[in-house]
Amino acid sequence: MALIIIFAIHKEVLTMDKLEYYQTQTRGTNQAEYQIYLACCDDGKGNDFRTGEKLKTFDEWINS
């Protein structure tokens, strides 16, 4: 189950709305999405800049 929280300003009050079963729009095939992951997360040394861990293989990424 996916859950996304949306922040909205309504009448100068910040509110949060939850949408269940929300799926982001894909940008192509799983392979194309994986290439985006690699391009955005690679620290230049083959590690994920966010975690410091090795980048995931396609199989690890698709199953995460």
PDBQT receptor file of N, H, CA, C and O in Angstrom, charges set to zero:
ATOM      1  N   MET A   1       0.852  -1.165   0.000  1.00  0.00    +0.000 N 
ATOM      2  CA  MET A   1       0.000   0.000   0.000  1.00  0.00    +0.000 C 
ATOM      3  C   MET A   1       0.903   1.235   0.000  1.00  0.00    +0.000 C 
ATOM      4  O   MET A   1       1.793   1.359   0.842  1.00  0.00    +0.000 OA
ATOM      5  N   ALA A   2       0.681   2.107  -0.906  1.00  0.00    +0.000 N 
ATOM      6  H   ALA A   2      -0.042   2.006  -1.590  1.00  0.00    +0.000 HD
ATOM      7  CA  ALA A   2       1.430   3.353  -0.977  1.00  0.00    +0.000 C 
ATOM      8  C   ALA A   2       0.655   4.448  -0.270  1.00  0.00    +0.000 C 
ATOM      9  O   ALA A   2      -0.575   4.480  -0.305  1.00  0.00    +0.000 OA
ATOM     10  N   LEU A   3       1.375   5.329   0.361  1.00  0.00    +0.000 N 
ATOM     11  H   LEU A   3       2.374   5.304   0.390  1.00  0.00    +0.000 HD
ATOM     12  CA  LEU A   3       0.743   6.434   1.074  1.00  0.00    +0.000 C 
ATOM     13  C   LEU A   3       1.531   7.688   0.766  1.00  0.00    +0.000 C 
ATOM     14  O   LEU A   3       2.756   7.710   0.893  1.00  0.00    +0.000 OA
ATOM     15  N   ILE A   4       0.838   8.717   0.368  1.00  0.00    +0.000 N 
ATOM     16  H   ILE A   4      -0.157   8.699   0.265  1.00  0.00    +0.000 HD
ATOM     17  CA  ILE A   4       1.491   9.996   0.102  1.00  0.00    +0.000 C 
ATOM     18  C   ILE A   4       0.775  11.059   0.902  1.00  0.00    +0.000 C 
ATOM     19  O   ILE A   4      -0.448  11.040   1.040  1.00  0.00    +0.000 OA
ATOM     20  N   ILE A   5       1.549  11.980   1.424  1.00  0.00    +0.000 N 
ATOM     21  H   ILE A   5       2.543  11.996   1.312  1.00  0.00    +0.000 HD
ATOM     22  CA  ILE A   5       0.977  13.090   2.184  1.00  0.00    +0.000 C 
ATOM     23  C   ILE A   5       1.151  14.344   1.352  1.00  0.00    +0.000 C 
ATOM     24  O   ILE A   5       2.255  14.650   0.902  1.00  0.00    +0.000 OA
ATOM     25  N   ILE A   6       0.084  15.058   1.150  1.00  0.00    +0.000 N 
ATOM     26  H   ILE A   6      -0.813  14.810   1.515  1.00  0.00    +0.000 HD
ATOM     27  CA  ILE A   6       0.106  16.287   0.360  1.00  0.00    +0.000 C 
ATOM     28  C   ILE A   6      -0.123  17.466   1.290  1.00  0.00    +0.000 C 
ATOM     29  O   ILE A   6      -1.068  17.483   2.079  1.00  0.00    +0.000 OA
ATOM     30  N   PHE A   7       0.753  18.444   1.184  1.00  0.00    +0.000 N 
ATOM     31  H   PHE A   7       1.521  18.431   0.543  1.00  0.00    +0.000 HD
ATOM     32  CA  PHE A   7       0.603  19.674   1.946  1.00  0.00    +0.000 C 
ATOM     33  C   PHE A   7      -0.072  20.703   1.054  1.00  0.00    +0.000 C 
ATOM     34  O   PHE A   7       0.298  20.868  -0.108  1.00  0.00    +0.000 OA
ATOM     35  N   ALA A   8      -1.041  21.378   1.593  1.00  0.00    +0.000 N 
ATOM     36  H   ALA A   8      -1.341  21.244   2.537  1.00  0.00    +0.000 HD
ATOM     37  CA  ALA A   8      -1.757  22.389   0.815  1.00  0.00    +0.000 C 
ATOM     38  C   ALA A   8      -2.024  23.604   1.693  1.00  0.00    +0.000 C 
ATOM     39  O   ALA A   8      -2.314  23.481   2.883  1.00  0.00    +0.000 OA
ATOM     40  N   ILE A   9      -1.921  24.760   1.089  1.00  0.00    +0.000 N 
ATOM     41  H   ILE A   9      -1.686  24.860   0.123  1.00  0.00    +0.000 HD
ATOM     42  CA  ILE A   9      -2.249  25.989   1.803  1.00  0.00    +0.000 C 
ATOM     43  C   ILE A   9      -3.654  26.393   1.395  1.00  0.00    +0.000 C 
ATOM     44  O   ILE A   9      -3.930  26.634   0.220  1.00  0.00    +0.000 OA
ATOM     45  N   HIS A  10      -4.527  26.461   2.369  1.00  0.00    +0.000 N 
ATOM     46  H   HIS A  10      -4.303  26.265   3.324  1.00  0.00    +0.000 HD
ATOM     47  CA  HIS A  10      -5.917  26.821   2.117  1.00  0.00    +0.000 C 
ATOM     48  C   HIS A  10      -6.322  27.840   3.172  1.00  0.00    +0.000 C 
ATOM     49  O   HIS A  10      -6.280  27.557   4.369  1.00  0.00    +0.000 OA
ATOM     50  N   LYS A  11      -6.707  29.007   2.730  1.00  0.00    +0.000 N 
ATOM     51  H   LYS A  11      -6.741  29.237   1.757  1.00  0.00    +0.000 HD
ATOM     52  CA  LYS A  11      -7.092  30.093   3.631  1.00  0.00    +0.000 C 
ATOM     53  C   LYS A  11      -5.993  30.363   4.664  1.00  0.00    +0.000 C 
ATOM     54  O   LYS A  11      -6.261  30.564   5.849  1.00  0.00    +0.000 OA
ATOM     55  N   GLU A  12      -4.734  30.361   4.171  1.00  0.00    +0.000 N 
ATOM     56  H   GLU A  12      -4.516  30.198   3.209  1.00  0.00    +0.000 HD
ATOM     57  CA  GLU A  12      -3.556  30.669   4.974  1.00  0.00    +0.000 C 
ATOM     58  C   GLU A  12      -3.313  29.663   6.099  1.00  0.00    +0.000 C 
ATOM     59  O   GLU A  12      -2.640  29.985   7.078  1.00  0.00    +0.000 OA
ATOM     60  N   VAL A  13      -3.845  28.464   5.971  1.00  0.00    +0.000 N 
ATOM     61  H   VAL A  13      -4.391  28.203   5.176  1.00  0.00    +0.000 HD
ATOM     62  CA  VAL A  13      -3.621  27.411   6.960  1.00  0.00    +0.000 C 
ATOM     63  C   VAL A  13      -2.988  26.229   6.242  1.00  0.00    +0.000 C 
ATOM     64  O   VAL A  13      -3.471  25.803   5.193  1.00  0.00    +0.000 OA
ATOM     65  N   LEU A  14      -1.915  25.705   6.803  1.00  0.00    +0.000 N 
ATOM     66  H   LEU A  14      -1.523  26.051   7.655  1.00  0.00    +0.000 HD
ATOM     67  CA  LEU A  14      -1.251  24.552   6.214  1.00  0.00    +0.000 C 
ATOM     68  C   LEU A  14      -1.979  23.286   6.642  1.00  0.00    +0.000 C 
ATOM     69  O   LEU A  14      -2.145  23.027   7.834  1.00  0.00    +0.000 OA
ATOM     70  N   THR A  15      -2.406  22.508   5.673  1.00  0.00    +0.000 N 
ATOM     71  H   THR A  15      -2.271  22.718   4.705  1.00  0.00    +0.000 HD
ATOM     72  CA  THR A  15      -3.114  21.270   5.977  1.00  0.00    +0.000 C 
ATOM     73  C   THR A  15      -2.383  20.094   5.339  1.00  0.00    +0.000 C 
ATOM     74  O   THR A  15      -1.599  20.277   4.407  1.00  0.00    +0.000 OA
ATOM     75  N   MET A  16      -2.637  18.892   5.839  1.00  0.00    +0.000 N 
ATOM     76  H   MET A  16      -3.274  18.744   6.596  1.00  0.00    +0.000 HD
ATOM     77  CA  MET A  16      -2.084  17.685   5.264  1.00  0.00    +0.000 C 
ATOM     78  C   MET A  16      -3.227  16.773   4.865  1.00  0.00    +0.000 C 
ATOM     79  O   MET A  16      -4.172  16.576   5.629  1.00  0.00    +0.000 OA
ATOM     80  N   ASP A  17      -3.138  16.224   3.679  1.00  0.00    +0.000 N 
ATOM     81  H   ASP A  17      -2.371  16.384   3.058  1.00  0.00    +0.000 HD
ATOM     82  CA  ASP A  17      -4.116  15.257   3.211  1.00  0.00    +0.000 C 
ATOM     83  C   ASP A  17      -3.380  13.969   2.874  1.00  0.00    +0.000 C 
ATOM     84  O   ASP A  17      -2.288  14.007   2.305  1.00  0.00    +0.000 OA
ATOM     85  N   LYS A  18      -3.966  12.835   3.219  1.00  0.00    +0.000 N 
ATOM     86  H   LYS A  18      -4.852  12.804   3.681  1.00  0.00    +0.000 HD
ATOM     87  CA  LYS A  18      -3.384  11.541   2.890  1.00  0.00    +0.000 C 
ATOM     88  C   LYS A  18      -4.138  10.936   1.715  1.00  0.00    +0.000 C 
ATOM     89  O   LYS A  18      -5.368  10.932   1.694  1.00  0.00    +0.000 OA
ATOM     90  N   LEU A  19      -3.412  10.438   0.760  1.00  0.00    +0.000 N 
ATOM     91  H   LEU A  19      -2.412  10.442   0.777  1.00  0.00    +0.000 HD
ATOM     92  CA  LEU A  19      -4.013   9.734  -0.364  1.00  0.00    +0.000 C 
ATOM     93  C   LEU A  19      -3.465   8.311  -0.351  1.00  0.00    +0.000 C 
ATOM     94  O   LEU A  19      -2.263   8.107  -0.520  1.00  0.00    +0.000 OA
ATOM     95  N   GLU A  20      -4.322   7.346  -0.154  1.00  0.00    +0.000 N 
ATOM     96  H   GLU A  20      -5.299   7.512  -0.016  1.00  0.00    +0.000 HD
ATOM     97  CA  GLU A  20      -3.885   5.962  -0.184  1.00  0.00    +0.000 C 
ATOM     98  C   GLU A  20      -3.963   5.438  -1.610  1.00  0.00    +0.000 C 
ATOM     99  O   GLU A  20      -4.753   5.927  -2.416  1.00  0.00    +0.000 OA
ATOM    100  N   TYR A  21      -3.152   4.453  -1.913  1.00  0.00    +0.000 N 
ATOM    101  H   TYR A  21      -2.510   4.055  -1.258  1.00  0.00    +0.000 HD
ATOM    102  CA  TYR A  21      -3.098   3.822  -3.217  1.00  0.00    +0.000 C 
ATOM    103  C   TYR A  21      -2.686   4.804  -4.307  1.00  0.00    +0.000 C 
ATOM    104  O   TYR A  21      -3.145   4.703  -5.445  1.00  0.00    +0.000 OA
ATOM    105  N   TYR A  22      -1.831   5.740  -3.964  1.00  0.00    +0.000 N 
ATOM    106  H   TYR A  22      -1.459   5.822  -3.040  1.00  0.00    +0.000 HD
ATOM    107  CA  TYR A  22      -1.343   6.717  -4.932  1.00  0.00    +0.000 C 
ATOM    108  C   TYR A  22      -0.093   6.159  -5.589  1.00  0.00    +0.000 C 
ATOM    109  O   TYR A  22       0.777   5.626  -4.901  1.00  0.00    +0.000 OA
ATOM    110  N   GLN A  23       0.012   6.270  -6.891  1.00  0.00    +0.000 N 
ATOM    111  H   GLN A  23      -0.695   6.703  -7.450  1.00  0.00    +0.000 HD
ATOM    112  CA  GLN A  23       1.192   5.807  -7.607  1.00  0.00    +0.000 C 
ATOM    113  C   GLN A  23       1.710   6.955  -8.449  1.00  0.00    +0.000 C 
ATOM    114  O   GLN A  23       0.946   7.628  -9.141  1.00  0.00    +0.000 OA
ATOM    115  N   THR A  24       3.020   7.174  -8.384  1.00  0.00    +0.000 N 
ATOM    116  H   THR A  24       3.640   6.627  -7.822  1.00  0.00    +0.000 HD
ATOM    117  CA  THR A  24       3.578   8.234  -9.203  1.00  0.00    +0.000 C 
ATOM    118  C   THR A  24       3.543   7.813 -10.667  1.00  0.00    +0.000 C 
ATOM    119  O   THR A  24       3.585   6.626 -10.993  1.00  0.00    +0.000 OA
ATOM    120  N   GLN A  25       3.468   8.779 -11.509  1.00  0.00    +0.000 N 
ATOM    121  H   GLN A  25       3.434   9.743 -11.245  1.00  0.00    +0.000 HD
ATOM    122  CA  GLN A  25       3.467   8.507 -12.940  1.00  0.00    +0.000 C 
ATOM    123  C   GLN A  25       4.853   8.011 -13.337  1.00  0.00    +0.000 C 
ATOM    124  O   GLN A  25       5.863   8.577 -12.919  1.00  0.00    +0.000 OA
ATOM    125  N   THR A  26       4.899   6.974 -14.130  1.00  0.00    +0.000 N 
ATOM    126  H   THR A  26       4.078   6.514 -14.470  1.00  0.00    +0.000 HD
ATOM    127  CA  THR A  26       6.189   6.440 -14.555  1.00  0.00    +0.000 C 
ATOM    128  C   THR A  26       6.741   7.253 -15.707  1.00  0.00    +0.000 C 
ATOM    129  O   THR A  26       6.012   7.951 -16.411  1.00  0.00    +0.000 OA
ATOM    130  N   ARG A  27       8.039   7.147 -15.878  1.00  0.00    +0.000 N 
ATOM    131  H   ARG A  27       8.632   6.581 -15.305  1.00  0.00    +0.000 HD
ATOM    132  CA  ARG A  27       8.703   7.879 -16.945  1.00  0.00    +0.000 C 
ATOM    133  C   ARG A  27       9.210   6.923 -18.018  1.00  0.00    +0.000 C 
ATOM    134  O   ARG A  27      10.111   7.267 -18.783  1.00  0.00    +0.000 OA
ATOM    135  N   GLY A  28       8.639   5.737 -18.077  1.00  0.00    +0.000 N 
ATOM    136  H   GLY A  28       7.907   5.457 -17.455  1.00  0.00    +0.000 HD
ATOM    137  CA  GLY A  28       9.066   4.773 -19.083  1.00  0.00    +0.000 C 
ATOM    138  C   GLY A  28       9.152   3.379 -18.483  1.00  0.00    +0.000 C 
ATOM    139  O   GLY A  28       8.423   3.035 -17.554  1.00  0.00    +0.000 OA
ATOM    140  N   THR A  29      10.051   2.595 -19.032  1.00  0.00    +0.000 N 
ATOM    141  H   THR A  29      10.643   2.875 -19.787  1.00  0.00    +0.000 HD
ATOM    142  CA  THR A  29      10.218   1.214 -18.587  1.00  0.00    +0.000 C 
ATOM    143  C   THR A  29      10.932   1.160 -17.241  1.00  0.00    +0.000 C 
ATOM    144  O   THR A  29      11.511   2.148 -16.789  1.00  0.00    +0.000 OA
ATOM    145  N   ASN A  30      10.881   0.004 -16.617  1.00  0.00    +0.000 N 
ATOM    146  H   ASN A  30      10.411  -0.798 -16.984  1.00  0.00    +0.000 HD
ATOM    147  CA  ASN A  30      11.630  -0.175 -15.368  1.00  0.00    +0.000 C 
ATOM    148  C   ASN A  30      13.115   0.059 -15.598  1.00  0.00    +0.000 C 
ATOM    149  O   ASN A  30      13.794   0.627 -14.743  1.00  0.00    +0.000 OA
ATOM    150  N   GLN A  31      13.620  -0.372 -16.740  1.00  0.00    +0.000 N 
ATOM    151  H   GLN A  31      13.069  -0.834 -17.435  1.00  0.00    +0.000 HD
ATOM    152  CA  GLN A  31      15.040  -0.161 -17.047  1.00  0.00    +0.000 C 
ATOM    153  C   GLN A  31      15.346   1.336 -17.148  1.00  0.00    +0.000 C 
ATOM    154  O   GLN A  31      16.393   1.786 -16.682  1.00  0.00    +0.000 OA
ATOM    155  N   ALA A  32      14.441   2.108 -17.752  1.00  0.00    +0.000 N 
ATOM    156  H   ALA A  32      13.590   1.742 -18.131  1.00  0.00    +0.000 HD
ATOM    157  CA  ALA A  32      14.637   3.556 -17.848  1.00  0.00    +0.000 C 
ATOM    158  C   ALA A  32      14.604   4.197 -16.461  1.00  0.00    +0.000 C 
ATOM    159  O   ALA A  32      15.403   5.088 -16.171  1.00  0.00    +0.000 OA
ATOM    160  N   GLU A  33      13.683   3.747 -15.601  1.00  0.00    +0.000 N 
ATOM    161  H   GLU A  33      13.035   3.023 -15.837  1.00  0.00    +0.000 HD
ATOM    162  CA  GLU A  33      13.616   4.257 -14.230  1.00  0.00    +0.000 C 
ATOM    163  C   GLU A  33      14.901   3.935 -13.466  1.00  0.00    +0.000 C 
ATOM    164  O   GLU A  33      15.405   4.765 -12.711  1.00  0.00    +0.000 OA
ATOM    165  N   TYR A  34      15.419   2.736 -13.667  1.00  0.00    +0.000 N 
ATOM    166  H   TYR A  34      15.009   2.062 -14.281  1.00  0.00    +0.000 HD
ATOM    167  CA  TYR A  34      16.669   2.324 -13.007  1.00  0.00    +0.000 C 
ATOM    168  C   TYR A  34      17.825   3.213 -13.464  1.00  0.00    +0.000 C 
ATOM    169  O   TYR A  34      18.667   3.601 -12.654  1.00  0.00    +0.000 OA
ATOM    170  N   GLN A  35      17.869   3.531 -14.738  1.00  0.00    +0.000 N 
ATOM    171  H   GLN A  35      17.185   3.215 -15.396  1.00  0.00    +0.000 HD
ATOM    172  CA  GLN A  35      18.926   4.411 -15.247  1.00  0.00    +0.000 C 
ATOM    173  C   GLN A  35      18.826   5.802 -14.629  1.00  0.00    +0.000 C 
ATOM    174  O   GLN A  35      19.847   6.440 -14.373  1.00  0.00    +0.000 OA
ATOM    175  N   ILE A  36      17.608   6.276 -14.389  1.00  0.00    +0.000 N 
ATOM    176  H   ILE A  36      16.779   5.758 -14.597  1.00  0.00    +0.000 HD
ATOM    177  CA  ILE A  36      17.419   7.556 -13.698  1.00  0.00    +0.000 C 
ATOM    178  C   ILE A  36      17.966   7.466 -12.283  1.00  0.00    +0.000 C 
ATOM    179  O   ILE A  36      18.658   8.374 -11.823  1.00  0.00    +0.000 OA
ATOM    180  N   TYR A  37      17.657   6.366 -11.587  1.00  0.00    +0.000 N 
ATOM    181  H   TYR A  37      17.095   5.629 -11.961  1.00  0.00    +0.000 HD
ATOM    182  CA  TYR A  37      18.189   6.136 -10.234  1.00  0.00    +0.000 C 
ATOM    183  C   TYR A  37      19.714   6.200 -10.244  1.00  0.00    +0.000 C 
ATOM    184  O   TYR A  37      20.315   6.894  -9.424  1.00  0.00    +0.000 OA
ATOM    185  N   LEU A  38      20.343   5.470 -11.178  1.00  0.00    +0.000 N 
ATOM    186  H   LEU A  38      19.855   4.906 -11.844  1.00  0.00    +0.000 HD
ATOM    187  CA  LEU A  38      21.801   5.457 -11.238  1.00  0.00    +0.000 C 
ATOM    188  C   LEU A  38      22.362   6.852 -11.501  1.00  0.00    +0.000 C 
ATOM    189  O   LEU A  38      23.332   7.269 -10.867  1.00  0.00    +0.000 OA
ATOM    190  N   ALA A  39      21.744   7.569 -12.441  1.00  0.00    +0.000 N 
ATOM    191  H   ALA A  39      20.956   7.230 -12.955  1.00  0.00    +0.000 HD
ATOM    192  CA  ALA A  39      22.240   8.898 -12.809  1.00  0.00    +0.000 C 
ATOM    193  C   ALA A  39      22.093   9.898 -11.666  1.00  0.00    +0.000 C 
ATOM    194  O   ALA A  39      22.933  10.782 -11.503  1.00  0.00    +0.000 OA
ATOM    195  N   CYS A  40      21.044   9.763 -10.885  1.00  0.00    +0.000 N 
ATOM    196  H   CYS A  40      20.361   9.044 -11.017  1.00  0.00    +0.000 HD
ATOM    197  CA  CYS A  40      20.773  10.744  -9.833  1.00  0.00    +0.000 C 
ATOM    198  C   CYS A  40      21.470  10.422  -8.511  1.00  0.00    +0.000 C 
ATOM    199  O   CYS A  40      21.783  11.335  -7.746  1.00  0.00    +0.000 OA
ATOM    200  N   CYS A  41      21.715   9.156  -8.231  1.00  0.00    +0.000 N 
ATOM    201  H   CYS A  41      21.461   8.415  -8.851  1.00  0.00    +0.000 HD
ATOM    202  CA  CYS A  41      22.204   8.777  -6.900  1.00  0.00    +0.000 C 
ATOM    203  C   CYS A  41      23.685   8.446  -6.846  1.00  0.00    +0.000 C 
ATOM    204  O   CYS A  41      24.251   8.363  -5.756  1.00  0.00    +0.000 OA
ATOM    205  N   ASP A  42      24.326   8.255  -7.987  1.00  0.00    +0.000 N 
ATOM    206  H   ASP A  42      23.866   8.323  -8.873  1.00  0.00    +0.000 HD
ATOM    207  CA  ASP A  42      25.736   7.870  -8.000  1.00  0.00    +0.000 C 
ATOM    208  C   ASP A  42      26.614   9.020  -7.520  1.00  0.00    +0.000 C 
ATOM    209  O   ASP A  42      26.533  10.135  -8.034  1.00  0.00    +0.000 OA
ATOM    210  N   ASP A  43      27.453   8.730  -6.525  1.00  0.00    +0.000 N 
ATOM    211  H   ASP A  43      27.519   7.824  -6.108  1.00  0.00    +0.000 HD
ATOM    212  CA  ASP A  43      28.363   9.749  -6.005  1.00  0.00    +0.000 C 
ATOM    213  C   ASP A  43      29.645   9.861  -6.816  1.00  0.00    +0.000 C 
ATOM    214  O   ASP A  43      30.562  10.592  -6.442  1.00  0.00    +0.000 OA
ATOM    215  N   GLY A  44      29.706   9.132  -7.930  1.00  0.00    +0.000 N 
ATOM    216  H   GLY A  44      28.961   8.539  -8.234  1.00  0.00    +0.000 HD
ATOM    217  CA  GLY A  44      30.894   9.146  -8.773  1.00  0.00    +0.000 C 
ATOM    218  C   GLY A  44      31.852   8.018  -8.442  1.00  0.00    +0.000 C 
ATOM    219  O   GLY A  44      32.835   7.803  -9.152  1.00  0.00    +0.000 OA
ATOM    220  N   LYS A  45      31.569   7.297  -7.363  1.00  0.00    +0.000 N 
ATOM    221  H   LYS A  45      30.771   7.472  -6.786  1.00  0.00    +0.000 HD
ATOM    222  CA  LYS A  45      32.416   6.181  -6.936  1.00  0.00    +0.000 C 
ATOM    223  C   LYS A  45      31.622   4.880  -6.876  1.00  0.00    +0.000 C 
ATOM    224  O   LYS A  45      32.100   3.878  -6.345  1.00  0.00    +0.000 OA
ATOM    225  N   GLY A  46      30.400   4.903  -7.426  1.00  0.00    +0.000 N 
ATOM    226  H   GLY A  46      30.012   5.718  -7.857  1.00  0.00    +0.000 HD
ATOM    227  CA  GLY A  46      29.572   3.710  -7.425  1.00  0.00    +0.000 C 
ATOM    228  C   GLY A  46      28.765   3.525  -6.154  1.00  0.00    +0.000 C 
ATOM    229  O   GLY A  46      28.205   2.456  -5.913  1.00  0.00    +0.000 OA
ATOM    230  N   ASN A  47      28.707   4.578  -5.340  1.00  0.00    +0.000 N 
ATOM    231  H   ASN A  47      29.162   5.446  -5.536  1.00  0.00    +0.000 HD
ATOM    232  CA  ASN A  47      27.935   4.531  -4.098  1.00  0.00    +0.000 C 
ATOM    233  C   ASN A  47      26.748   5.473  -4.190  1.00  0.00    +0.000 C 
ATOM    234  O   ASN A  47      26.767   6.450  -4.939  1.00  0.00    +0.000 OA
ATOM    235  N   ASP A  48      25.716   5.166  -3.415  1.00  0.00    +0.000 N 
ATOM    236  H   ASP A  48      25.701   4.373  -2.806  1.00  0.00    +0.000 HD
ATOM    237  CA  ASP A  48      24.544   6.024  -3.320  1.00  0.00    +0.000 C 
ATOM    238  C   ASP A  48      24.922   7.203  -2.418  1.00  0.00    +0.000 C 
ATOM    239  O   ASP A  48      25.261   7.004  -1.252  1.00  0.00    +0.000 OA
ATOM    240  N   PHE A  49      24.866   8.414  -2.944  1.00  0.00    +0.000 N 
ATOM    241  H   PHE A  49      24.590   8.576  -3.892  1.00  0.00    +0.000 HD
ATOM    242  CA  PHE A  49      25.288   9.577  -2.165  1.00  0.00    +0.000 C 
ATOM    243  C   PHE A  49      24.432   9.795  -0.928  1.00  0.00    +0.000 C 
ATOM    244  O   PHE A  49      24.872  10.444   0.021  1.00  0.00    +0.000 OA
ATOM    245  N   ARG A  50      23.202   9.255  -0.926  1.00  0.00    +0.000 N 
ATOM    246  H   ARG A  50      22.845   8.728  -1.697  1.00  0.00    +0.000 HD
ATOM    247  CA  ARG A  50      22.310   9.461   0.214  1.00  0.00    +0.000 C 
ATOM    248  C   ARG A  50      22.656   8.569   1.386  1.00  0.00    +0.000 C 
ATOM    249  O   ARG A  50      22.486   8.956   2.542  1.00  0.00    +0.000 OA
ATOM    250  N   THR A  51      23.150   7.352   1.086  1.00  0.00    +0.000 N 
ATOM    251  H   THR A  51      23.288   7.037   0.147  1.00  0.00    +0.000 HD
ATOM    252  CA  THR A  51      23.391   6.374   2.143  1.00  0.00    +0.000 C 
ATOM    253  C   THR A  51      24.856   6.019   2.307  1.00  0.00    +0.000 C 
ATOM    254  O   THR A  51      25.259   5.528   3.362  1.00  0.00    +0.000 OA
ATOM    255  N   GLY A  52      25.664   6.259   1.276  1.00  0.00    +0.000 N 
ATOM    256  H   GLY A  52      25.337   6.658   0.419  1.00  0.00    +0.000 HD
ATOM    257  CA  GLY A  52      27.062   5.859   1.305  1.00  0.00    +0.000 C 
ATOM    258  C   GLY A  52      27.262   4.398   0.947  1.00  0.00    +0.000 C 
ATOM    259  O   GLY A  52      28.399   3.930   0.874  1.00  0.00    +0.000 OA
ATOM    260  N   GLU A  53      26.173   3.666   0.721  1.00  0.00    +0.000 N 
ATOM    261  H   GLU A  53      25.250   4.046   0.780  1.00  0.00    +0.000 HD
ATOM    262  CA  GLU A  53      26.256   2.249   0.369  1.00  0.00    +0.000 C 
ATOM    263  C   GLU A  53      26.383   2.093  -1.140  1.00  0.00    +0.000 C 
ATOM    264  O   GLU A  53      26.062   3.003  -1.905  1.00  0.00    +0.000 OA
ATOM    265  N   LYS A  54      26.866   0.897  -1.561  1.00  0.00    +0.000 N 
ATOM    266  H   LYS A  54      27.127   0.157  -0.941  1.00  0.00    +0.000 HD
ATOM    267  CA  LYS A  54      26.962   0.621  -2.992  1.00  0.00    +0.000 C 
ATOM    268  C   LYS A  54      25.607   0.794  -3.658  1.00  0.00    +0.000 C 
ATOM    269  O   LYS A  54      24.568   0.498  -3.068  1.00  0.00    +0.000 OA
ATOM    270  N   LEU A  55      25.632   1.277  -4.893  1.00  0.00    +0.000 N 
ATOM    271  H   LEU A  55      26.476   1.517  -5.372  1.00  0.00    +0.000 HD
ATOM    272  CA  LEU A  55      24.387   1.381  -5.650  1.00  0.00    +0.000 C 
ATOM    273  C   LEU A  55      23.774  -0.002  -5.807  1.00  0.00    +0.000 C 
ATOM    274  O   LEU A  55      24.482  -1.003  -5.918  1.00  0.00    +0.000 OA
ATOM    275  N   LYS A  56      22.463  -0.040  -5.814  1.00  0.00    +0.000 N 
ATOM    276  H   LYS A  56      21.888   0.773  -5.724  1.00  0.00    +0.000 HD
ATOM    277  CA  LYS A  56      21.754  -1.310  -5.942  1.00  0.00    +0.000 C 
ATOM    278  C   LYS A  56      21.844  -1.822  -7.368  1.00  0.00    +0.000 C 
ATOM    279  O   LYS A  56      21.866  -1.047  -8.324  1.00  0.00    +0.000 OA
ATOM    280  N   THR A  57      21.896  -3.143  -7.493  1.00  0.00    +0.000 N 
ATOM    281  H   THR A  57      21.878  -3.773  -6.717  1.00  0.00    +0.000 HD
ATOM    282  CA  THR A  57      21.779  -3.757  -8.817  1.00  0.00    +0.000 C 
ATOM    283  C   THR A  57      20.340  -3.564  -9.272  1.00  0.00    +0.000 C 
ATOM    284  O   THR A  57      19.482  -3.166  -8.484  1.00  0.00    +0.000 OA
ATOM    285  N   PHE A  58      20.077  -3.846 -10.542  1.00  0.00    +0.000 N 
ATOM    286  H   PHE A  58      20.774  -4.169 -11.182  1.00  0.00    +0.000 HD
ATOM    287  CA  PHE A  58      18.719  -3.718 -11.036  1.00  0.00    +0.000 C 
ATOM    288  C   PHE A  58      17.770  -4.581 -10.219  1.00  0.00    +0.000 C 
ATOM    289  O   PHE A  58      16.694  -4.123  -9.834  1.00  0.00    +0.000 OA
ATOM    290  N   ASP A  59      18.155  -5.829  -9.951  1.00  0.00    +0.000 N 
ATOM    291  H   ASP A  59      19.029  -6.202 -10.264  1.00  0.00    +0.000 HD
ATOM    292  CA  ASP A  59      17.284  -6.734  -9.189  1.00  0.00    +0.000 C 
ATOM    293  C   ASP A  59      17.045  -6.224  -7.774  1.00  0.00    +0.000 C 
ATOM    294  O   ASP A  59      15.924  -6.302  -7.270  1.00  0.00    +0.000 OA
ATOM    295  N   GLU A  60      18.082  -5.704  -7.128  1.00  0.00    +0.000 N 
ATOM    296  H   GLU A  60      18.992  -5.640  -7.537  1.00  0.00    +0.000 HD
ATOM    297  CA  GLU A  60      17.914  -5.143  -5.774  1.00  0.00    +0.000 C 
ATOM    298  C   GLU A  60      17.000  -3.932  -5.818  1.00  0.00    +0.000 C 
ATOM    299  O   GLU A  60      16.130  -3.767  -4.963  1.00  0.00    +0.000 OA
ATOM    300  N   TRP A  61      17.201  -3.089  -6.814  1.00  0.00    +0.000 N 
ATOM    301  H   TRP A  61      17.908  -3.222  -7.508  1.00  0.00    +0.000 HD
ATOM    302  CA  TRP A  61      16.416  -1.861  -6.936  1.00  0.00    +0.000 C 
ATOM    303  C   TRP A  61      14.950  -2.174  -7.201  1.00  0.00    +0.000 C 
ATOM    304  O   TRP A  61      14.068  -1.599  -6.564  1.00  0.00    +0.000 OA
ATOM    305  N   ILE A  62      14.682  -3.089  -8.143  1.00  0.00    +0.000 N 
ATOM    306  H   ILE A  62      15.398  -3.556  -8.660  1.00  0.00    +0.000 HD
ATOM    307  CA  ILE A  62      13.298  -3.378  -8.518  1.00  0.00    +0.000 C 
ATOM    308  C   ILE A  62      12.549  -4.049  -7.365  1.00  0.00    +0.000 C 
ATOM    309  O   ILE A  62      11.328  -3.923  -7.273  1.00  0.00    +0.000 OA
ATOM    310  N   ASN A  63      13.253  -4.753  -6.491  1.00  0.00    +0.000 N 
ATOM    311  H   ASN A  63      14.245  -4.855  -6.565  1.00  0.00    +0.000 HD
ATOM    312  CA  ASN A  63      12.624  -5.446  -5.374  1.00  0.00    +0.000 C 
ATOM    313  C   ASN A  63      12.608  -4.632  -4.090  1.00  0.00    +0.000 C 
ATOM    314  O   ASN A  63      12.151  -5.112  -3.053  1.00  0.00    +0.000 OA
ATOM    315  N   SER A  64      13.105  -3.402  -4.154  1.00  0.00    +0.000 N 
ATOM    316  H   SER A  64      13.477  -3.012  -4.996  1.00  0.00    +0.000 HD
ATOM    317  CA  SER A  64      13.121  -2.572  -2.943  1.00  0.00    +0.000 C 
ATOM    318  C   SER A  64      11.891  -1.703  -2.843  1.00  0.00    +0.000 C 
ATOM    319  O   SER A  64      11.748  -0.944  -1.884  1.00  0.00    +0.000 OA
TER     320      SER A  64
